[in-house]
Amino acid sequence: MQKTLKSHGTWIGKWTFVLAATGSAVGLGNIWGFPYKAGTEGGAAFVLIYLLCIVVIGVPIMISEILIGRRSGNSPINAMKKSAVDSGASSWWQLVGWTGIIAGVFILSFYSVIAGICLNYIFISASPNELLSASEQFGQVTSSPENLIFWHTIFMVLTLLIVSAGIEDGIGRMVKILMPLLGFLLIFMVIYGMINGAFLKALSFLFTPDFSNVGTDTFLSAMGQAFFSMSLGMGSIMAYGAYMPKEQEIVSTSFSVGSLDTLVAILAGLAIFPIIFAFNLEPGSGPGLVFVSLLSAFNQMEFGQLIGPIFFILLSIAALSSSISILEPGVAYLAEEGFLSRKQSAITISALCWVIGIGTATGFNIFSAVDSSGETINPFLNLVEMISVQYLQPFGGMMIAIFVGWFMSESLIKNEIKTINPLLYKLWRFFIKFVAPLSVVSIFISQLT
């Protein structure tokens, strides 16, 4: 066991884990996904339901993942196996770890392509083509497989270089740079929106709830957003937990990560919606909100060729902070099993993600299809996202909640959590045994139906 801990390393300083875990949670799901979902699901009502889901689903499962990871000091596969065996349960629970790593490989394969487009847009927004509209510009970007694969490769190599450098010199060092930079850029964008955008309208949209349009789909969407934005169910938080110092408090740290993750999502809304409303664009324009609507606004605004690149740098940093956490669980497993060195493990899994990602890149153009409504779709991206995000990830989160709530020895749990308010502990046990699993099951069933 000691040898495994030495091969991975540990976080240096209390805040390194908080920054790393927040970086894992903060990604395109917050800065891209949260604003457009808030826009399409009714604004403030969605925000309130989202906050509730963070508290009753996100944080309880995050606490569970961290305590399993830290107790073993291993990758998710071996962490689940050790926790199960030590609790007198079947070693087959290690399959939950495998589920997370497989989900991560699929997610990173398409995530890298989308993040590559963000990198590309740094330069596009700096010198926009005045002959093309924002939607035509996006069409030009996605119609070239060579262009998408080039930026996909750049992003994948950046992720590989950071992860292969190790916990202290690679991920730990980079999150100390990336996360403060992300925070600074996000605050800059919010201040810009306050001065030059329709900020009061954005505040009203995000914080004045209207429950008249809230339905079952709104709850499911908010639960899904809370679950996926916190990187739960795919081993990233569990792997990061393995490097957490023993003296660090798990519960308070989890609340810190959940709070920062939520703060970034809300700040992203306060950065984006003032610009959207100032130029009379549609807040419920879906995924195109960033690449089409915002680019259109940047092209029209004063200093847009400066603000646009800053925004897409922000988006790219958020994507990179998440991608390194998605790659880490698989790399940790191969490295600790002694199959390959850490660098060889990172190259192997990165290459696998890169190859699968070619399917997403060509699905935008060569292998695109038209659905029954006449819309052009990316069938490969839809399939890979369905398998990983809609099935494997919620399944992994559900099984972690069930394992900790019903199968893991309570003495092992208390030994890892240590000092905690008895009432808070009982609340957490209730949420992890009943509320979180049933909530994730409802998401899972909604995706199946």
C-alpha positions in Angstrom: 0.0 0.0 0.0 2.8 2.4 0.9 4.4 1.8 -2.5 1.2 2.8 -4.3 1.0 6.0 -2.3 4.6 6.9 -3.2 4.0 6.2 -6.9 1.1 8.7 -7.0 2.1 11.3 -4.5 -0.2 13.5 -2.4 -1.5 17.1 -2.6 0.8 19.7 -1.1 -1.3 22.1 1.0 -5.0 22.0 2.1 -6.2 24.2 -0.7 -4.5 22.2 -3.5 -7.2 19.4 -3.2 -10.0 22.0 -3.1 -8.6 23.7 -6.2 -8.1 20.4 -8.0 -11.6 19.0 -7.1 -13.2 22.3 -8.0 -11.3 22.3 -11.3 -12.6 18.8 -11.9 -16.2 20.0 -11.2 -15.9 23.3 -13.0 -15.9 22.7 -16.7 -17.9 23.2 -19.8 -20.9 21.9 -17.8 -20.8 25.0 -15.6 -19.7 27.8 -18.0 -21.4 26.4 -21.1 -24.0 24.0 -19.9 -25.4 25.8 -16.8 -26.3 29.1 -18.6 -28.0 27.5 -21.6 -30.0 25.1 -19.3 -31.0 28.0 -17.1 -32.0 29.8 -20.3 -34.1 26.9 -21.6 -35.6 25.8 -18.2 -37.0 29.0 -16.8 -34.1 30.9 -15.2 -34.3 31.4 -11.5 -36.7 28.5 -10.8 -34.1 26.2 -12.4 -31.3 27.9 -10.3 -33.1 27.2 -7.0 -33.8 23.5 -7.9 -30.2 23.2 -9.1 -28.9 24.5 -5.7 -31.2 22.0 -3.9 -29.8 19.1 -5.9 -26.2 20.2 -5.2 -27.0 19.9 -1.4 -29.0 16.6 -1.4 -27.3 14.7 -4.2 -24.0 16.3 -5.2 -22.3 16.9 -1.9 -23.4 13.6 -0.3 -22.0 11.5 -3.2 -18.8 13.7 -3.3 -18.2 12.9 0.4 -18.7 9.2 -0.4 -16.2 9.2 -3.3 -13.6 11.1 -1.4 -13.7 8.9 1.7 -13.4 5.7 -0.4 -10.5 7.2 -2.4 -8.6 8.5 0.6 -9.0 5.4 2.7 -7.3 3.3 0.1 -4.9 5.7 -1.6 -5.6 3.9 -4.8 -7.2 4.3 -8.2 -11.1 4.0 -8.2 -11.0 0.3 -9.3 -8.7 -0.8 -6.4 -10.3 1.7 -4.0 -13.7 0.1 -4.5 -12.3 -3.4 -4.3 -10.4 -2.7 -1.0 -13.3 -0.9 0.6 -15.7 -3.8 -0.4 -13.4 -6.6 0.9 -12.6 -4.7 4.1 -16.4 -4.3 4.7 -17.0 -8.0 4.1 -18.7 -7.4 0.7 -18.0 -8.8 -2.7 -14.9 -7.7 -4.6 -17.1 -7.4 -7.6 -17.8 -3.9 -6.4 -14.6 -3.0 -8.2 -16.7 -3.0 -11.4 -18.1 0.4 -10.3 -14.5 1.7 -10.6 -14.3 0.1 -14.1 -17.6 1.8 -15.1 -16.2 5.2 -14.1 -13.0 4.8 -16.1 -14.8 3.6 -19.2 -17.2 6.5 -18.9 -14.3 8.8 -18.5 -12.6 7.6 -21.7 -15.8 8.1 -23.7 -16.5 11.5 -22.2 -12.9 12.8 -22.7 -13.0 11.6 -26.3 -15.8 14.0 -27.3 -15.0 16.6 -24.5 -11.6 17.1 -26.2 -13.2 17.9 -29.6 -15.6 20.5 -28.0 -12.8 22.0 -26.0 -10.7 22.1 -29.2 -13.4 24.2 -30.7 -13.1 26.6 -27.7 -9.4 26.9 -28.4 -10.1 27.6 -32.0 -12.6 30.3 -31.1 -10.0 32.2 -29.1 -8.5 33.1 -32.5 -11.8 33.4 -34.4 -13.2 35.9 -31.9 -10.0 37.9 -32.1 -10.3 38.4 -35.8 -13.9 37.6 -37.0 -14.8 37.1 -40.6 -17.0 40.0 -41.4 -18.5 38.3 -44.4 -19.9 35.4 -42.3 -22.6 35.5 -39.6 -21.9 33.8 -36.3 -23.9 30.7 -37.3 -22.1 30.5 -40.7 -18.8 30.8 -38.8 -19.7 27.9 -36.6 -20.7 25.9 -39.6 -17.4 26.6 -41.3 -15.5 25.5 -38.2 -17.4 22.2 -37.8 -17.5 21.4 -41.5 -13.7 20.7 -41.7 -12.7 17.4 -40.2 -9.0 18.4 -40.5 -9.6 21.6 -38.5 -11.5 19.7 -35.7 -9.0 17.0 -35.5 -6.1 19.5 -35.3 -7.6 21.4 -32.3 -8.7 18.1 -30.8 -5.1 16.9 -30.9 -3.8 20.2 -29.4 -6.2 19.9 -26.5 -5.5 16.2 -25.9 -1.7 16.8 -25.9 -2.1 19.6 -23.3 -4.1 17.2 -21.1 -1.5 14.4 -21.5 1.4 16.6 -20.7 -0.1 17.8 -17.4 -1.3 14.4 -16.2 2.0 12.6 -17.2 4.0 15.1 -15.0 2.4 13.6 -11.9 0.3 14.7 -8.9 2.6 17.3 -7.4 4.5 18.6 -10.5 1.7 18.2 -13.0 -1.9 18.4 -11.8 -1.2 20.1 -8.4 1.0 22.8 -10.0 -1.3 23.5 -12.9 -4.5 23.8 -10.8 -2.8 26.4 -8.6 -2.3 28.5 -11.8 -5.4 27.6 -13.8 -8.1 28.0 -11.1 -7.1 31.5 -9.8 -6.7 32.6 -13.5 -10.2 31.2 -14.2 -11.6 33.1 -11.2 -9.9 36.3 -12.3 -11.2 36.1 -15.9 -14.7 35.2 -14.8 -14.9 38.1 -12.4 -13.6 40.4 -15.1 -16.4 39.2 -17.5 -19.0 39.8 -14.7 -17.7 43.3 -14.1 -17.8 43.9 -17.9 -21.4 42.7 -18.0 -22.3 45.1 -15.0 -20.8 48.1 -16.8 -21.7 47.4 -20.5 -24.5 44.8 -20.4 -28.1 44.5 -19.4 -27.1 43.4 -15.9 -30.3 44.2 -14.0 -32.3 42.1 -16.6 -29.8 39.2 -16.1 -30.2 39.5 -12.3 -34.0 39.4 -12.6 -33.7 36.4 -15.0 -31.4 34.4 -12.7 -32.9 35.3 -9.3 -36.6 36.0 -9.7 -38.2 32.6 -9.7 -41.2 31.8 -11.8 -42.5 28.3 -11.0 -45.4 28.4 -13.5 -43.2 26.7 -16.2 -41.6 24.2 -13.8 -42.4 20.6 -14.6 -40.8 17.1 -14.1 -38.3 17.8 -16.9 -37.0 20.9 -15.0 -36.2 18.8 -11.9 -34.6 16.1 -14.0 -32.5 18.6 -15.9 -31.4 20.3 -12.7 -30.5 17.0 -11.1 -28.6 15.9 -14.2 -26.7 19.3 -14.3 -25.8 19.1 -10.6 -24.7 15.5 -10.9 -22.6 15.9 -14.1 -21.2 19.3 -13.3 -19.6 18.0 -10.1 -17.8 15.1 -12.0 -19.5 12.4 -9.9 -19.8 8.8 -10.9 -16.7 8.6 -13.2 -13.9 8.2 -10.6 -12.3 11.6 -10.9 -13.2 12.8 -7.4 -12.4 9.4 -6.0 -9.0 9.4 -7.6 -8.3 12.9 -6.4 -9.5 11.9 -2.9 -6.7 9.2 -2.9 -4.1 12.0 -2.8 -5.8 13.9 0.0 -3.8 14.3 3.2 -5.2 12.3 6.2 -5.5 15.4 8.4 -7.8 17.2 5.9 -11.5 17.3 6.8 -13.6 15.5 4.2 -17.1 17.0 4.9 -16.2 20.7 5.1 -13.9 20.3 2.1 -16.7 18.7 0.1 -19.0 21.6 0.9 -16.2 24.0 -0.1 -15.9 22.3 -3.5 -19.7 22.2 -4.0 -20.0 25.9 -3.1 -17.2 27.0 -5.4 -18.6 24.9 -8.2 -22.0 26.5 -7.8 -20.5 30.0 -7.5 -18.7 29.5 -10.8 -21.9 28.4 -12.5 -23.8 31.4 -11.2 -21.0 33.8 -12.1 -21.0 32.3 -15.6 -24.7 33.2 -15.9 -24.0 36.7 -14.6 -21.2 37.0 -17.2 -23.1 35.7 -20.2 -26.7 36.9 -19.8 -26.0 40.6 -19.5 -24.3 40.4 -22.9 -27.1 38.2 -24.4 -29.9 40.6 -23.2 -27.9 43.7 -24.2 -27.9 42.6 -27.8 -31.5 41.2 -27.7 -30.4 37.6 -28.3 -32.4 34.6 -27.2 -31.3 33.2 -23.7 -32.9 29.9 -24.4 -30.9 29.2 -27.6 -29.5 25.9 -26.2 -25.9 24.7 -26.8 -25.5 27.4 -29.6 -25.6 30.1 -26.8 -21.8 30.2 -26.6 -20.5 29.5 -30.1 -23.2 31.3 -32.0 -25.1 33.8 -29.8 -22.1 35.1 -27.9 -19.9 35.3 -30.9 -22.6 37.4 -32.6 -22.6 39.7 -29.6 -18.8 39.9 -29.5 -18.7 40.8 -33.2 -21.1 43.7 -32.5 -19.8 45.1 -29.2 -17.1 47.7 -28.6 -13.8 46.0 -27.6 -15.4 42.7 -28.7 -12.2 41.5 -30.3 -10.6 41.7 -26.8 -13.5 40.5 -24.7 -14.3 37.5 -27.0 -10.8 35.9 -26.8 -10.8 36.5 -23.0 -14.1 34.6 -22.7 -12.9 31.7 -24.8 -9.6 31.5 -22.9 -11.8 31.2 -19.8 -13.8 28.4 -21.4 -10.7 26.6 -22.5 -9.2 26.8 -19.0 -12.3 25.4 -17.4 -12.3 22.5 -20.0 -8.6 21.8 -19.3 -9.1 21.7 -15.5 -11.8 19.1 -16.0 -10.1 17.0 -18.7 -7.0 16.3 -16.5 -9.3 14.9 -13.8 -11.1 12.7 -16.3 -7.8 11.2 -17.6 -6.3 10.7 -14.1 -8.3 7.6 -12.9 -7.3 5.4 -15.8 -3.7 6.6 -15.7 -3.5 5.9 -11.9 -4.8 2.4 -12.4 -2.3 1.4 -15.1 0.5 3.0 -13.2 -0.2 1.4 -9.8 -0.7 -2.1 -11.4 2.8 -1.8 -12.8 1.8 -2.4 -16.4 3.3 0.9 -17.6 5.0 3.9 -16.1 2.9 7.0 -15.4 4.0 8.7 -18.6 3.3 5.6 -20.7 -0.1 5.1 -19.0 -1.0 8.7 -19.8 0.1 8.3 -23.5 -1.8 5.1 -23.8 -5.2 6.3 -22.5 -4.8 9.7 -24.2 -4.2 8.0 -27.5 -7.3 5.8 -27.0 -9.4 9.0 -26.2 -7.9 10.7 -29.3 -8.8 7.9 -31.6 -12.4 7.6 -30.4 -12.6 11.4 -30.6 -12.1 11.2 -34.4 -15.6 9.7 -34.6 -17.0 12.9 -33.0 -14.9 15.2 -35.2 -16.0 13.5 -38.4 -19.6 13.2 -37.1 -19.9 16.9 -37.5 -19.2 16.7 -41.2 -18.4 13.5 -43.2 -20.7 11.2 -41.2 -23.3 13.8 -40.1 -27.0 12.8 -40.4 -30.4 14.4 -40.6 -33.0 13.5 -38.0 -36.8 13.2 -38.4 -37.3 17.0 -37.9 -34.8 17.8 -40.6 -32.1 19.0 -38.2 -28.4 18.0 -38.9 -27.0 15.9 -36.1 -23.8 14.2 -35.1 -24.8 10.6 -34.6 -21.5 9.4 -33.2 -21.4 12.2 -30.6 -25.0 11.5 -29.6 -24.3 7.8 -29.2 -21.1 8.2 -27.1 -22.6 10.9 -25.0 -25.7 8.8 -24.4 -23.6 5.8 -23.3 -21.3 7.7 -21.0 -23.2 10.7 -19.7 -26.7 9.4 -19.7 -26.1 5.7 -18.7 -22.6 5.0 -17.2 -22.2 8.1 -15.2 -25.5 8.0 -13.3 -25.1 4.3 -12.9 -21.7 4.8 -11.3 -23.0 7.5 -9.0 -26.0 5.4 -8.0 -23.9 2.4 -7.2 -21.4 4.5 -5.1 -24.3 5.9 -3.0 -25.8 2.4 -2.6 -22.4 0.9 -1.6 -21.6 3.5 1.0 -25.1 3.7 2.3 -25.8 0.0 2.6 -22.7 -2.1 2.2 -19.6 -0.3 3.5 -18.8 -0.9 7.1 -19.9 2.1 9.2 -16.8 1.8 11.4 -14.6 2.3 8.3 -16.7 5.3 7.3 -16.5 6.9 10.8 -12.8 6.3 11.0 -12.3 8.2 7.7 -14.7 11.1 8.4 -13.7 11.3 12.1 -14.9 14.6 13.7 -18.4 15.5 12.5 -21.5 16.8 14.1 -23.8 13.8 15.0 -26.8 15.5 13.4 -24.9 16.3 10.2 -23.7 12.7 10.1 -27.3 11.4 10.4 -28.5 13.7 7.7 -25.7 12.6 5.4 -26.4 8.9 6.0 -30.1 9.6 5.2 -29.3 11.4 2.0 -26.7 8.8 0.9 -28.9 5.8 1.7 -32.2 7.1 0.4 -32.4 10.5 -1.3 -29.3 10.4 -3.5 -29.8 6.8 -4.9 -33.5 7.4 -5.6 -32.8 10.8 -7.2 -30.1 9.3 -9.5 -32.5 6.4 -10.3 -35.1 8.9 -11.4 -32.5 10.5 -13.7 -31.5 7.1 -15.0 -35.1 6.0 -15.7 -35.9 9.3 -17.4 -32.9 8.8 -19.7 -34.0 5.3 -20.5 -37.6 6.4 -21.3 
